Amino acid sequence: MGAMIEVCGLHKQFRTPVVKEGRFAGIRTLFTREYRLKEAVKDISFTIQKGDFVGYIGPNGAGKSTTIKMLTGILHPSAGEVKINGVDPHKHRRRVAQKLGVVFGQRSQLWWDLPVKDSYDILAHMYRVAPAEKERRLAELGELLDLKEFWETPVRKLSLGQRMRADIAASLLHDPDVLFLDEPTIGLDVTAKRSIREFLKTLNGEFGKTILLTTHDMDDIEQLCRRVMVINHGELSYEGTIEHLRDKIGLPTVIRIVFRGSYRLPAQEGARMPLQLRLDGAEGEFRIIEASSSEVLIEANRQQAKAMDILRMVGGWGEIADIHMEEPDFEDIIHRVY
Ligand SMILES: Nc1ncnc2c1ncn2[C@@H]1O[C@H](COP(=O)(O)OP(=O)(O)OP(=O)(O)O)[C@@H](O)[C@H]1O
């Protein structure tokens, strides 16, 4: 293991002319000397280890694409440093490009009017992939991504799911160590999303690729990433595991308990809901938010009480027939961070 991506004190400012209002606004804007500074990325630092699968998330306009562009060397940072496997991507763009695969879900890197296979020939040439090597890799990718069915089809005729698979294969043709994915499942149906996710899991798990995934799809993040970085107004507001993020935000877990026959709450008659209770024989508290003749609905924060301790206590009120536990929705958690 070692650092694959190192980012230190990264900044990006954009200078955009102030748009004039009123008559001849367009022409006057052209001659304006007034500029507005937009700080799209402010002092971001992080390290991604070899073989990591990291999610990079944040609301629209937060600075995700700007960061990715600096990581790939397309944009020059206003301040700070980027190293991809020890190399500065802006100074050594070609060298770093050989190590990187990039997929922008919203924009294909394939040639619109050419058959898919022709795009691969051009890309293999650009990245100096030897013909035998290209054939071997396309055979492998073709199998994993099921490319054969549209091999001869012009890119413009592909379905969105096919186009995305074709683009992902294109990004891997030169066998890069690192993959940047920007919205790789956008607009896809459930089945197409699932096949792309499975492929990405394989790519990371079996082929050891380091992956940075940008997406608005929280299911992608939850199913694929070990770590997430949250960017908001150009600054990192969270960096760590999804588990820790859940704990930190502390949305309640909801536990529904069904009793066999009757049960007895440890409270006075006619107690009002929600009913706050302390755990017996352990640290912590939880709330009963509903109670009917055979069911109770409990809300508990993970930090405040362990589910097992709650169940042990509730087991004393009656005979438990069924337990249903609902973790807070990851989407809701993320909204709290944004
Ligand atoms: N070339 C540019 N010139 C001026 N401002 C820019 C430029 N590129 C991006 N910005 C601004 O920088 C901010 C960050 O944009 P960026 O595209 O990085 O956001 P994002 O997190 O990728 O958003 P989204 O989820 O909508 O794709 C925005 O306010 C955007 O308008």
The ligand as a MOL file (V3000), in Angstrom:
LIG
                    3D

  0  0  0     0  0            999 V3000
M  V30 BEGIN CTAB
M  V30 COUNTS 31 33 0 0 0
M  V30 BEGIN ATOM
M  V30 1 N -14.3750 27.7770 -16.0890 0
M  V30 2 C -15.0520 28.3550 -15.0790 0
M  V30 3 N -15.1280 29.7030 -14.9940 0
M  V30 4 C -15.7980 30.2930 -13.9770 0
M  V30 5 N -16.4220 29.6490 -12.9930 0
M  V30 6 C -16.3810 28.3030 -13.0170 0
M  V30 7 C -15.6980 27.5710 -14.0580 0
M  V30 8 N -15.8270 26.2460 -13.8240 0
M  V30 9 C -16.5540 26.1190 -12.6900 0
M  V30 10 N -16.8900 27.3500 -12.2060 0
M  V30 11 C -17.6540 27.6240 -10.9620 0
M  V30 12 O -17.0100 26.9600 -9.8910 0
M  V30 13 C -17.9550 26.3730 -8.9950 0
M  V30 14 C -17.7000 24.8680 -8.8780 0
M  V30 15 O -18.0590 24.2240 -10.0800 0
M  V30 16 P -17.8930 22.6510 -10.3380 0
M  V30 17 O -18.2790 22.4010 -11.7560 0
M  V30 18 O -16.5540 22.2190 -9.8920 0
M  V30 19 O -19.0050 22.0500 -9.3630 0
M  V30 20 P -19.5150 20.5330 -9.2040 0
M  V30 21 O -19.3830 20.2230 -7.7520 0
M  V30 22 O -18.8230 19.6600 -10.1630 0
M  V30 23 O -21.0450 20.6800 -9.5720 0
M  V30 24 P -22.0850 19.6420 -10.2960 0
M  V30 25 O -22.4860 18.6320 -9.2740 0
M  V30 26 O -23.2230 20.5770 -10.6260 0
M  V30 27 O -21.4080 19.0790 -11.4910 0
M  V30 28 C -19.3130 26.7410 -9.5570 0
M  V30 29 O -19.7860 27.8860 -8.8900 0
M  V30 30 C -19.0410 27.0240 -11.0040 0
M  V30 31 O -19.9740 27.9340 -11.5250 0
M  V30 END ATOM
M  V30 BEGIN BOND
M  V30 1 1 1 2
M  V30 2 1 2 3
M  V30 3 2 2 7
M  V30 4 2 3 4
M  V30 5 1 4 5
M  V30 6 2 5 6
M  V30 7 1 6 7
M  V30 8 1 6 10
M  V30 9 1 7 8
M  V30 10 2 8 9
M  V30 11 1 9 10
M  V30 12 1 10 11
M  V30 13 1 11 12
M  V30 14 1 11 30
M  V30 15 1 12 13
M  V30 16 1 13 14
M  V30 17 1 13 28
M  V30 18 1 14 15
M  V30 19 1 15 16
M  V30 20 2 16 17
M  V30 21 1 16 18
M  V30 22 1 16 19
M  V30 23 1 19 20
M  V30 24 2 20 21
M  V30 25 1 20 22
M  V30 26 1 20 23
M  V30 27 1 23 24
M  V30 28 2 24 25
M  V30 29 1 24 26
M  V30 30 1 24 27
M  V30 31 1 28 29
M  V30 32 1 28 30
M  V30 33 1 30 31
M  V30 END BOND
M  V30 END CTAB
M  END
